[in-house]
Amino acid sequence: MSVKFESGQIIEGKVTGIQPYGAFVALDEEVQGLVHISEITHGYVKDINEHLSVGEEVKVKVLNVDEEKNKVSLSIRATEEAPKKPAGNPRNNSPKQQDNDTAGFNTLKDKLQEWIDQSKK
């Protein structure tokens, strides 16, 4: 493989194969790279087939070119904008913990005698 591609380059490619671990993308007539499953999109990917299909044109970013092993690592995720995170601190957005009495909960000790009495009926 001659040095046609370099890290950081963003190019168009065509999906040529899909495996459980990633998708193969042809960058030109001679060079093919792998988009690992973790580089498909932001977030969790359970099944690559839900995101890509063979023959589909995709925009990829070259992550790494290994001349010795003749491998090109690619990312689709790196070409997409990351999803917006919700505003505020999630810990501060949680509802305030209520007292057991006001929440309608009683401790087991409080309910135990009531349950025993109910079971005797």
GROMACS elastic network, one bead per residue, 0.5 to 0.9 nm:
[ bonds ]
;  ai    aj funct       b0    kb
    1     4     6  0.78890   500
    1    30     6  0.80614   500
    1    31     6  0.73799   500
    1    67     6  0.67303   500
    1    70     6  0.64390   500
    2     5     6  0.84370   500
    2    67     6  0.79860   500
    3     6     6  0.72298   500
    3    65     6  0.85520   500
    3    67     6  0.78680   500
    4    31     6  0.89197   500
    5     8     6  0.89996   500
    5     9     6  0.70010   500
    5    62     6  0.74094   500
    5    65     6  0.73084   500
    5    72     6  0.85900   500
    6     9     6  0.58909   500
    6    62     6  0.65433   500
    6    63     6  0.80908   500
    6    64     6  0.71992   500
    6    65     6  0.64302   500
    7    10     6  0.87833   500
    7    61     6  0.77431   500
    7    63     6  0.50655   500
    7    64     6  0.52121   500
    7    65     6  0.66299   500
    7    73     6  0.89612   500
    8    61     6  0.60713   500
    8    62     6  0.53726   500
    8    63     6  0.60863   500
    8    64     6  0.81350   500
    9    60     6  0.83344   500
    9    61     6  0.56301   500
    9    62     6  0.53842   500
    9    63     6  0.80841   500
   10    59     6  0.69094   500
   10    60     6  0.55967   500
   10    62     6  0.63590   500
   10    79     6  0.75216   500
   11    27     6  0.75867   500
   11    58     6  0.84411   500
   11    59     6  0.57058   500
   11    60     6  0.55735   500
   11    61     6  0.64467   500
   11    62     6  0.79421   500
   12    26     6  0.89203   500
   12    27     6  0.69049   500
   12    57     6  0.68396   500
   12    58     6  0.56798   500
   12    60     6  0.61815   500
   12    61     6  0.87864   500
   13    25     6  0.58236   500
   13    26     6  0.54340   500
   13    28     6  0.73522   500
   13    32     6  0.87996   500
   13    56     6  0.84214   500
   13    57     6  0.57000   500
   13    58     6  0.53870   500
   13    59     6  0.62490   500
   13    60     6  0.69057   500
   14    24     6  0.83567   500
   14    25     6  0.52353   500
   14    26     6  0.52313   500
   14    27     6  0.69122   500
   14    28     6  0.86601   500
   14    54     6  0.77815   500
   14    55     6  0.58256   500
   14    56     6  0.56301   500
   14    58     6  0.60349   500
   14    59     6  0.86614   500
   15    18     6  0.76934   500
   15    23     6  0.67633   500
   15    24     6  0.58002   500
   15    26     6  0.63860   500
   15    52     6  0.77732   500
   15    53     6  0.68751   500
   15    54     6  0.50111   500
   15    55     6  0.51707   500
   15    56     6  0.54382   500
   15    57     6  0.64863   500
   15    58     6  0.72236   500
   16    23     6  0.76111   500
   16    24     6  0.55550   500
   16    25     6  0.55128   500
   16    26     6  0.63526   500
   16    32     6  0.85559   500
   16    53     6  0.85621   500
   16    54     6  0.53433   500
   16    55     6  0.60564   500
   16    56     6  0.82381   500
   17    22     6  0.86971   500
   17    23     6  0.57509   500
   17    24     6  0.50401   500
   17    25     6  0.72166   500
   17    53     6  0.81249   500
   17    54     6  0.57508   500
   17    55     6  0.83641   500
   18    21     6  0.81427   500
   18    22     6  0.61762   500
   18    24     6  0.62689   500
   18    48     6  0.73954   500
   18    49     6  0.75121   500
   18    52     6  0.81368   500
   18    53     6  0.75206   500
   18    54     6  0.69669   500
   19    22     6  0.53287   500
   19    23     6  0.60052   500
   19    24     6  0.81297   500
   19    37     6  0.89746   500
   19    48     6  0.78971   500
   19    49     6  0.89829   500
   20    23     6  0.81780   500
   20    37     6  0.76354   500
   20    47     6  0.72859   500
   20    48     6  0.69375   500
   20    49     6  0.88965   500
   21    35     6  0.87336   500
   21    36     6  0.61121   500
   21    37     6  0.53799   500
   21    38     6  0.85337   500
   21    48     6  0.82760   500
   22    34     6  0.66147   500
   22    35     6  0.54462   500
   22    38     6  0.79876   500
   22    39     6  0.83676   500
   22    40     6  0.78995   500
   22    48     6  0.70998   500
   23    33     6  0.83995   500
   23    34     6  0.57243   500
   23    35     6  0.51748   500
   23    36     6  0.65811   500
   23    37     6  0.72844   500
   23    40     6  0.83887   500
   23    48     6  0.77280   500
   23    52     6  0.81081   500
   23    54     6  0.87716   500
   24    32     6  0.66340   500
   24    33     6  0.56596   500
   24    35     6  0.62828   500
   24    36     6  0.86991   500
   25    31     6  0.86929   500
   25    32     6  0.54949   500
   25    33     6  0.53056   500
   25    34     6  0.61335   500
   25    35     6  0.72285   500
   25    57     6  0.88778   500
   25    58     6  0.82758   500
   25    60     6  0.87148   500
   25    74     6  0.83504   500
   26    29     6  0.71430   500
   26    30     6  0.78313   500
   26    31     6  0.60334   500
   26    33     6  0.63907   500
   26    34     6  0.88537   500
   27    30     6  0.77382   500
   27    31     6  0.55571   500
   27    32     6  0.55312   500
   27    33     6  0.70912   500
   28    31     6  0.54723   500
   28    32     6  0.71929   500
   29    32     6  0.82421   500
   31    70     6  0.89420   500
   31    71     6  0.88270   500
   31    72     6  0.82427   500
   32    71     6  0.79341   500
   32    72     6  0.70594   500
   33    62     6  0.86438   500
   33    71     6  0.64302   500
   33    73     6  0.57297   500
   33    74     6  0.62447   500
   34    71     6  0.79225   500
   34    72     6  0.64032   500
   34    73     6  0.53128   500
   34    74     6  0.56567   500
   34    75     6  0.82113   500
   35    38     6  0.80495   500
   35    39     6  0.60158   500
   35    40     6  0.66216   500
   35    60     6  0.83407   500
   35    72     6  0.88624   500
   35    73     6  0.62858   500
   35    75     6  0.53842   500
   35    76     6  0.71052   500
   36    39     6  0.53003   500
   36    40     6  0.68143   500
   36    73     6  0.77517   500
   36    74     6  0.73839   500
   36    75     6  0.73506   500
   37    40     6  0.54238   500
   37    41     6  0.82740   500
   37    45     6  0.68548   500
   37    46     6  0.86956   500
   37    47     6  0.86909   500
   37    48     6  0.68892   500
   38    41     6  0.71793   500
   38    42     6  0.81646   500
   38    43     6  0.83385   500
   38    44     6  0.75983   500
   38    45     6  0.72013   500
   38    75     6  0.85886   500
   38    77     6  0.83759   500
   39    42     6  0.76112   500
   39    74     6  0.75808   500
   39    76     6  0.59463   500
   39    77     6  0.52086   500
   39    78     6  0.74137   500
   40    43     6  0.89522   500
   40    45     6  0.74956   500
   40    48     6  0.77038   500
   40    51     6  0.77051   500
   40    52     6  0.85315   500
   40    75     6  0.65085   500
   40    76     6  0.52519   500
   40    77     6  0.53355   500
   40    78     6  0.87532   500
   41    44     6  0.77754   500
   41    45     6  0.74107   500
   41    51     6  0.82988   500
   41    75     6  0.84698   500
   41    76     6  0.64495   500
   41    78     6  0.81466   500
   41    80     6  0.77917   500
   42    45     6  0.84235   500
   42    77     6  0.59589   500
   42    78     6  0.87585   500
   42    80     6  0.82465   500
   42    81     6  0.87855   500
   42    82     6  0.66555   500
   42    83     6  0.74572   500
   45    48     6  0.64403   500
   45    50     6  0.84267   500
   45    51     6  0.82449   500
   46    50     6  0.83524   500
   47    50     6  0.57114   500
   47    51     6  0.75918   500
   48    51     6  0.53682   500
   48    52     6  0.60726   500
   48    53     6  0.83156   500
   49    52     6  0.52011   500
   49    53     6  0.60227   500
   49    54     6  0.89413   500
   50    53     6  0.80420   500
   52    55     6  0.89796   500
   52    56     6  0.69749   500
   52    58     6  0.88556   500
   53    56     6  0.56981   500
   54    57     6  0.88470   500
   58    76     6  0.74451   500
   59    75     6  0.86125   500
   59    76     6  0.63112   500
   59    79     6  0.68850   500
   60    74     6  0.61181   500
   60    75     6  0.53692   500
   60    77     6  0.79820   500
   60    78     6  0.75365   500
   60    79     6  0.63351   500
   61    73     6  0.86187   500
   61    74     6  0.55734   500
   61    75     6  0.51581   500
   61    76     6  0.63924   500
   61    77     6  0.83813   500
   61    78     6  0.63220   500
   61    79     6  0.62814   500
   62    65     6  0.74431   500
   62    72     6  0.71238   500
   62    73     6  0.61342   500
   62    75     6  0.65956   500
   63    72     6  0.75883   500
   63    73     6  0.53271   500
   63    74     6  0.52708   500
   63    75     6  0.66454   500
   63    78     6  0.89247   500
   64    71     6  0.81658   500
   64    72     6  0.58158   500
   64    73     6  0.50505   500
   64    74     6  0.71824   500
   65    69     6  0.89375   500
   65    70     6  0.76655   500
   65    71     6  0.60618   500
   65    73     6  0.64624   500
   66    69     6  0.55844   500
   66    70     6  0.56451   500
   66    71     6  0.51276   500
   66    72     6  0.62396   500
   66    73     6  0.83118   500
   67    71     6  0.67206   500
   67    72     6  0.83778   500
   68    71     6  0.79596   500
   69    72     6  0.89617   500
   74    78     6  0.88612   500
   75    78     6  0.55570   500
   75    79     6  0.72965   500
   76    79     6  0.55037   500
   76    80     6  0.70369   500
   77    80     6  0.53478   500
   77    81     6  0.80111   500
   77    82     6  0.82559   500
   78    81     6  0.76669   500
   78    82     6  0.85661   500
   80    83     6  0.88896   500
   81    84     6  0.87534   500
   82    85     6  0.87896   500
   84    87     6  0.87243   500
   85    88     6  0.89791   500
   86    89     6  0.83115   500
   86    90     6  0.82841   500
   87    90     6  0.83947   500
   88    91     6  0.86795   500
   88    92     6  0.74767   500
   88    93     6  0.73995   500
   89    92     6  0.53797   500
   89    93     6  0.65444   500
   90    93     6  0.50319   500
   90    94     6  0.65953   500
   91    94     6  0.56869   500
   92    95     6  0.82220   500
   93    96     6  0.87768   500
   94    97     6  0.86477   500
   95    98     6  0.87129   500
   97   103     6  0.89333   500
   98   101     6  0.81852   500
   98   102     6  0.64888   500
   98   103     6  0.59143   500
   99   102     6  0.54090   500
   99   103     6  0.61058   500
   99   104     6  0.87162   500
   99   105     6  0.85490   500
  100   103     6  0.51550   500
  100   104     6  0.62906   500
  100   105     6  0.50258   500
  100   106     6  0.62565   500
  100   107     6  0.79606   500
  101   104     6  0.54569   500
  101   105     6  0.59413   500
  101   106     6  0.66251   500
  102   105     6  0.76173   500
  103   106     6  0.88261   500
  106   109     6  0.80277   500
  106   110     6  0.60786   500
  106   111     6  0.65832   500
  107   110     6  0.52994   500
  107   111     6  0.65182   500
  107   112     6  0.85977   500
  108   111     6  0.51245   500
  108   112     6  0.56876   500
  109   112     6  0.52409   500
  109   113     6  0.75347   500
  110   113     6  0.69110   500
  110   114     6  0.77639   500
  111   114     6  0.52249   500
  111   115     6  0.62420   500
  111   116     6  0.87265   500
  112   115     6  0.51946   500
  112   116     6  0.62233   500
  112   117     6  0.86821   500
  113   116     6  0.50608   500
  113   117     6  0.61927   500
  113   118     6  0.86147   500
  114   117     6  0.51814   500
  114   118     6  0.62029   500
  114   119     6  0.87205   500
  115   119     6  0.61380   500
  115   120     6  0.87467   500
  116   119     6  0.52086   500
  116   120     6  0.65068   500
  117   120     6  0.53415   500
  117   121     6  0.68121   500
  118   121     6  0.54089   500
